[in-house]
């Protein structure tokens, strides 16, 4: 299987994790005044940048150094 396939699978899993079905009804415990489901969203947002950077480098096709007509 190619890196492109695994990149798409990783994106699908990451999108499914975003829906927060496992913490949807929970508000306890409170961490620094906010529910931990909110901290999960913050962590998700912070991990999105390096994750998307790596996946784009796996999926995006190579760009040649010079374009010849």
N, C-alpha and C positions, 0 to 999 in steps of 0.2 A: 504494500500500500504506500502511496506517495505522501509526501509532506503536505501537499495541498489537501488531501482527504482528511488527514489528522487535524489540519488547521480548521477545516470546516466543522469537524466533530467538536473540537475544543470551543469554537464559537457558539455552537448550539448548546453545549453544556453550560457555558458562561451565561448565555441568555436565560436558560432555565433557572439558574441560580439567582438571577435578578428578580424573579417573581416572588421570592420570599414566602413560599407556601408553608415552610416549616416553622416560621416564627410569626405567622400572620396574627394569631390571637393572643400572643403573650406580651405582657408588659413588665413582668418581673424577671430578673432583677433590674433595678435601676442603677446605672453606672454614670456617675457624675451628673445626675439629674435627668438623664434621658434613658429610655428603654434600650435594651441591648439590640433590639431589631434595628434601631436607628444607627447604632454603632456598626452593625453589619452592613448597612447601606454605605456608610462612610468608608469602611474597609473595601467594599466592592468598588466604589468610585476611585479610591487610591490605587487599587490593583488593576483597574481598567487601562491605565496609561501604559505600563510596561507590557501587559498582556496583549493589547492591540498592536503595540510596536513590534513585538515578536511575531505575532500571527501575520501581520502585513508583510514582514520580511520573508516568511515562509510561503505565503500564497502569491504575493505579487510577482509577476515575471521579471526576469533579469533585464535591465536596461543596458544596451550596448554603450560603450564609451563614445563612439562617434556614429552618427547616422550618415550612411552613404546612399546617394540617390541611384 
